[in-house]
Amino acid sequence: MDLTVVNIILFVILMAMFGQTAWSWWRVKSSAKLIDNEKFRSMMRTSQVIDVRDKVEFDANRIMGARSFPLAGFKEAAKSLRKDKPVLLYGKRRQEAGRPAVILKKMGFTDIYILKDGYDGWDGKTKAGLK
């Protein structure tokens, strides 16, 4: 194969990867707002706090008052949420909550928020589970 053809193929692959990343970022950004710890904390009493990490991580330690909706089975669990109350999502890091935010948006939710630094950056109250 000629070097020019290889360069063109590599360029197309890189552009496809960039396009996919940009599309994913845009979908999450149009589905939810990123909020910091202070804003998250101030909204907790009037919102539905959802932990999207796996059940093992949730059982070990979680944000006080959170409910466990792991990504596997998230869509089914989300049917129990109220659309008239804000939904606060968090995962280990912010990226984990992106897909659930898109799912909620598709289900008709409009008040969706993601903890900007995820659980790893949380400085508020937590609850340790039983081991």
C-alpha positions, 0 to 999 in steps of 0.5 A, spaced: 500 500 500 502 506 498 503 511 504 498 516 502 493 511 502 495 509 509 495 516 511 488 517 509 485 511 512 489 513 519 486 520 518 479 517 517 479 513 523 482 519 527 476 523 525 471 518 526 474 517 533 474 525 534 466 525 532 464 520 536 467 523 542 464 530 540 457 527 539 457 523 546 460 530 549 454 534 546 449 528 548 451 529 555 451 536 555 444 537 552 441 532 557 444 534 564 447 540 568 454 539 571 454 542 578 459 542 584 459 539 591 456 546 594 450 546 589 449 538 589 449 539 597 444 545 597 439 541 592 439 534 596 433 535 600 428 537 594 431 532 589 432 524 588 439 523 589 442 517 584 448 513 585 450 509 578 456 506 581 455 498 581 452 495 587 458 493 591 461 500 591 454 503 593 454 498 599 461 499 601 460 507 601 455 512 598 453 519 599 448 520 605 440 519 602 442 516 595 439 510 592 442 505 588 441 505 580 447 501 577 448 502 570 446 495 568 438 495 569 438 503 570 432 504 565 428 499 569 430 502 575 429 509 573 421 508 572 420 509 579 423 516 579 418 522 579 419 527 573 417 533 577 423 533 582 430 534 580 434 528 579 442 528 582 446 523 579 453 521 581 458 516 579 465 514 581 467 520 576 463 524 572 463 520 566 459 514 569 453 519 570 453 521 562 449 515 559 444 515 565 443 522 564 442 521 556 437 515 558 433 520 563 432 525 558 430 520 553 424 518 558 422 525 559 426 528 565 428 535 564 431 537 571 437 532 571 444 534 574 451 531 575 456 531 580 462 535 577 467 531 580 463 525 582 464 521 588 471 521 588 471 528 589 465 529 594 466 532 601 460 531 604 456 526 608 457 519 606 454 513 609 458 506 610 455 500 608 455 493 612 461 489 610 
